[in-house]
Amino acid sequence: MIAPRQLTGSLLVIVPLVFTAGFTGLQMTFDYPAVLRFPAGEVLTRFAAGGVDLHLFWYAMFAAALGLIPAAIGFGLKSWERDNLLAALSIGFGVLAGLVQALGLLRWVMLVPSLAAAYVAPGATAMDQAVAAGLFDAMNHYLGAGVGEHLGYLFTGAWTVIVSALIWKQWRALAIAGVLIALGVVAGMAEPFGVPMTGMINALSFSLWALWALVLGVMVLRGERRAVPAMAQPA
């Protein structure tokens, strides 16, 4: 049977690897994340032409978001004796981060495929395309920009800062990196308000976040750094 520490560490390694695979695949095949700001008709047309690979990349992102939930729970329980308040907060924000990201990404694996198929169907009328594009825009603004991105950035950043506080004494460099990365992730919340560079900063920070989470998982698997006992003083 897998020990809780090994399971938590393994999840913290697997989640960023799956996320990176999906994110990189979408960058290469779907111009992600810039495509999220393209006109609905262009996005749906591109999606319909993407094939099975595009679907798998979105599923990978969705699976990574769901995987963050048990990873956050496991890390919080592992850290409970160290600081039960911070541990409880880390569980709460980690679960919320995974949940809202998964809800936002769910549209790409459940709704968008049917909308894209309807938009490019041979017999689709202008009205059919307008309805598909309108539904896509509505879901993209609500589930995408609102739930998945705005709340996702907030909760992911908060979870990363709280985890950084929990590991401050054991792995200080990793904790400092986590705080800086979290600030970059949260900066994405300003993009809808027209603040320049925040979208690019957010995308880069999420890539660094995946690396940070992977290193955290490796450190958890290796075990916490133990203090070196002081040398006995002569009597």
N, C-alpha and C positions, 0 to 999 in steps of 0.2 A: 504494500500500500504506500502511495506517495505521501510523504510528510507535508504538513501545511506550508512550511517554509519553502520546500522544493516546488510545490504547486504554485505558490505565489510568485516565486522567482521565475519559474518557467513561463507563466502567463505574462509577466512583465517583459520577458524577452520576446515571446511569440507575438504579442499584440503590436509592438512597433515594427516588427519584421513584416507582418501581414499588411499593416497600414502603409509602410514604405513601398511594398510591392504594388498595392493598389494605387497609391498616389503617383508613383513613377509611371505606371502603365497609363494612367489617365493623362498625365502630362505629355507623354509621347504620342498618344493616339487621339486625344480629345481636347487638346489645348487647355487643360485644366490647371489652375482655377479660372483663368481669364474667360473661358467659355460661359461661365455662369453669368457674365454681364452682356452676352451677345443677345440679339433679338430672338424671341421664342421660336420663330420659324426656322432660323438657322440652326439653333440648338437641336430641335427635333429632327431636322433633316440629317444633321451629323450623327445623331444618336442612331437613327434608323440604318445608317450606312456603316455603323461601327461593328456590327457582327457580334459573335459570341464573346470574343475577347473583351470587348467593352463592358458587356454585362458582368463578366467575371471580375473585372477590376472594381466595379461598383459594389459587387458582393463582398470583395475583400475589404473594402473600406467599411462597409456595414458590419461585417464580422469583427473587425478590429474595434469598432465602437462598442459593440456588445461585449467583447472580451475585456474591455476596460472595467466593466462593472465587477466581475468576480476578482479581478486583479486588485482593484481598489479595496474591496472588502477584505481580501486576504492580507493586504499590507496593513490595513487599519487594525485588524485583529492581532497581527504580529506585533504591532507597536503599542498595543493597549496598555501594557504594564509600564511603558516608558512615560506616556502622558495620555491618560484616557480621554481628556477633552479634545486634544488635537487629533487623536486617533479616531474619535467619533466624528469629528468634523471632516476628516479625510475620507471616511467612508461615505458620509452624506454627499459631499461635493463630488467624489469620484463616481458614485452611482448616478448622480444628476448629470455629470459630464458625459458619461457613456450613454445614458438614456436619451438626452436631447440630441446628441450627435446621431444616434441610431435612428431617431424619429425623423431627423432631417434627411438622412441618407436613404431612408426607406422609400422615398418617392422615386428614387432612381431605379430601384429594383422591383417596384410594384406598379407605380402609376405611369412613369415616363415611357416605358416600353409600349404600352397600349396607346398613349397619346401620339408617340412618334409613328407607330404603325398607321394610325388613323390619318395623320397629317400627310404622309407620303403615299397613301393608298391610291391606286390608279383611278378610281372613280370619285376621289375626294373633291367636293365642291369648295368654293371659296368660303362658304358658310361653315363647312366641316372643319376646314383649316383654321378659321377664326375661332371656333369653339375650342379646338385642341390647343391653340396658342394661348387663348385666354385662361383655360384651366391650368396650363403649364405656368403662366405668369403668376397666377394667384397662389399656386402651391409653392412656386419658387420664392416668392416674397414671404410667405407665411412659414412654411416648413423649412425653407432653405435659409434665407437671410435672417429671419426672425428666430426660429427655434434652433436649427442646426448650427448656424454661424454665431449670431449675437449671443445667445445663451450658452452655446457650446464653448465659445471663446472664454466667456466669463467663468463658467464652472471648471473648465480645464485649467485655466490660469490659477484659480483659487485652489484647486486640488494640488497643483504642482507646488505652489507656495507653501501649503500646509505640510506636504510631504517633505519639502526642503527643511522646514522647521523641525520636523521629527528626526531627520538624519543629520542635523547640524553638528552634533557632537561626534558622530561616528565618521561621516564623510563630508567634511566642510566644503571642499572644492566642488563636489557634486551639488551640494545645497546652494551655493552661490550661483552656480550655473543654472540651476533650476529656477531661481528667482528671476534672473535676467531673461531666461527663455520665456517664463510666464508673462513678463511685461510685454515681450514681443507678441505673444499670442493674444493677449488682451487688447493690444493696439489695433487688432483687426476690427474691434467694435466701432472704431471711429471711421472706418471706410465709408459706410453709408452716408456720413455727414460731409463727405468730400475732402477729408483730411488727406493731403498727398502722402504717398509712399507707404501708407499703413497696410494696404493690401499686400505689397511686396514683403514688407517686414513680417507680416503675419504668416505668409507662405514659407518664408525662410525659417521663421521661428518654429513652425510646426515640424519642419524637417529636422531641426535641431532637437525639438522635443522628443521625436521618435528615438533619436540617438541617446538622449538623456535617459529615457525610460528603459531602453535596452541596457545601458550601463547600470542603472539602478537594479534591474533584474539580475544581472550578473553578480553584483555586490551582494544581493540578498541570497543568491545561491551559494556564494562563497562563505557567507556568515559574517556577522558583525565583527568589526575590529575590536579586539579585546585589549584592555589597558595592560601595559607592561607592569608587573608588580614592582614596587619600590624595593631597592636593596635593603636588606636588614641592617640596622644600625648596630654597631658594637655596643655591648653592655658597658 
